[in-house]
Amino acid sequence: QVQLVESGGGLVQAGGSLRLSCAASGRTFSNNAMGWFRQTPGKERMFVATINWSGNWQYYADSVKGRFTISRDNAKNTVYLQMDSLKPEDTAVYYCAAGYVAGSNPSNYVYWGQGTQVTVSS
């Protein structure tokens, strides 16, 4: 089992920045690929970014490429999502997830956090 707890969400103006953190506990974190997804009411959960177990490969949704950066610190069992140049359309609940293969498909991931709300005002 891997337990995931997200933090760092909040309210920010358009053009601002936030850094989300996802702290993992339980099974060995460094073996897992990690991903960030987001969801708005009434819509399906959408891929944002993923990183492999070693941190040397990342992949982003086109909508966030160049603005968001995913990273991880295996010594701290934590994955981060640095979000810059935020837009109102980035408003969503953001979820981190742990799995065995990095990728954009939610089915790659076995464990999910509870989510953290990000609201970007115009």
C-alpha positions as CSV (number, residue, x, y, z in Angstrom):
1,Q,0.0,0.0,0.0
2,V,1.0,3.6,-0.7
3,Q,-0.7,6.5,1.0
4,L,-0.6,9.8,-0.8
5,V,-1.4,13.2,0.7
6,E,-1.5,16.3,-1.5
7,S,-0.9,19.9,-0.3
8,G,-0.2,23.3,-1.6
9,G,-3.5,24.1,-3.3
10,G,-5.3,27.4,-2.9
11,L,-6.5,30.6,-4.6
12,V,-4.2,32.5,-6.9
13,Q,-4.6,35.2,-9.5
14,A,-4.1,34.5,-13.2
15,G,-0.4,34.6,-14.1
16,G,0.6,33.5,-10.6
17,S,2.3,30.4,-9.4
18,L,1.6,27.5,-7.0
19,R,3.6,24.5,-6.0
20,L,1.8,21.3,-5.2
21,S,3.4,18.6,-3.1
22,C,2.4,15.0,-2.7
23,A,3.9,13.1,0.3
24,A,4.0,9.3,0.0
25,S,4.2,6.8,2.8
26,G,3.9,3.0,2.9
27,R,5.6,0.9,0.2
28,T,8.9,2.1,-1.3
29,F,8.1,5.3,-3.0
30,S,11.2,5.3,-5.2
31,N,9.9,2.2,-7.1
32,N,6.8,4.0,-8.3
33,A,6.1,6.2,-11.3
34,M,4.1,9.2,-10.2
35,G,1.5,11.3,-12.0
36,W,-0.7,14.4,-11.5
37,F,-4.3,14.6,-12.7
38,R,-7.0,17.2,-12.4
39,Q,-10.7,17.1,-12.4
40,T,-13.5,19.7,-12.6
41,P,-17.2,19.0,-11.6
42,G,-19.0,16.9,-14.0
43,K,-16.0,16.0,-16.1
44,E,-13.6,13.1,-16.2
45,R,-10.2,13.1,-14.5
46,M,-7.6,14.5,-16.9
47,F,-3.9,13.8,-17.2
48,V,-1.5,16.7,-16.3
49,A,2.0,15.3,-15.9
50,T,4.0,12.2,-15.1
51,I,7.5,11.3,-14.0
52,N,9.3,7.9,-13.9
53,W,10.7,6.3,-10.9
54,S,14.2,7.8,-11.2
55,G,13.0,11.3,-12.2
56,N,14.9,11.4,-15.5
57,W,11.8,11.3,-17.7
58,Q,8.7,13.5,-17.6
59,Y,5.7,13.9,-19.9
60,Y,3.1,16.7,-19.9
61,A,-0.3,17.3,-21.3
62,D,-0.2,19.9,-24.1
63,S,-2.3,22.3,-22.1
64,V,0.3,22.7,-19.4
65,K,3.6,22.1,-21.3
66,G,6.0,24.9,-20.7
67,R,4.1,26.2,-17.7
68,F,4.1,23.2,-15.3
69,T,7.1,21.2,-14.0
70,I,6.9,17.8,-12.3
71,S,9.8,16.7,-10.1
72,R,10.4,14.3,-7.3
73,D,12.7,13.8,-4.3
74,N,12.9,10.2,-3.5
75,A,14.8,10.9,-0.3
76,K,11.8,12.8,1.0
77,N,9.2,10.5,-0.6
78,T,7.6,13.5,-2.3
79,V,6.6,14.5,-5.8
80,Y,6.0,18.1,-6.7
81,L,4.1,20.0,-9.4
82,Q,5.3,23.6,-9.9
83,M,2.6,25.5,-11.7
84,D,3.5,28.8,-13.3
85,S,1.6,31.3,-15.5
86,L,-1.6,29.9,-14.2
87,K,-4.8,30.4,-16.1
88,P,-8.5,30.3,-14.9
89,E,-8.9,27.1,-16.9
90,D,-6.3,25.5,-14.7
91,T,-8.9,25.6,-11.9
92,A,-9.6,22.1,-10.7
93,V,-9.0,19.5,-8.0
94,Y,-5.5,18.2,-8.5
95,Y,-4.8,14.6,-7.6
96,C,-1.4,12.8,-7.4
97,A,-1.2,9.1,-8.2
98,A,1.4,6.3,-7.9
99,G,1.8,3.4,-10.3
100,Y,4.3,1.1,-11.9
101,V,4.6,2.6,-15.4
102,A,4.7,6.4,-16.1
103,G,2.1,7.5,-18.5
104,S,-1.0,9.6,-19.2
105,N,-3.6,6.8,-18.7
106,P,-5.2,6.8,-15.3
107,S,-5.3,3.0,-15.4
108,N,-1.5,3.1,-15.1
109,Y,-1.9,4.2,-11.5
110,V,-2.9,2.1,-8.5
111,Y,-2.9,4.6,-5.6
112,W,-4.5,8.0,-5.5
113,G,-4.5,10.9,-3.1
114,Q,-7.6,12.8,-1.9
115,G,-6.9,15.8,-4.0
116,T,-6.2,19.5,-3.4
117,Q,-8.3,22.4,-4.8
118,V,-6.6,24.9,-7.1
119,T,-8.6,28.0,-8.0
120,V,-7.2,30.6,-10.4
121,S,-9.1,33.9,-10.5
122,S,-9.2,36.1,-13.6
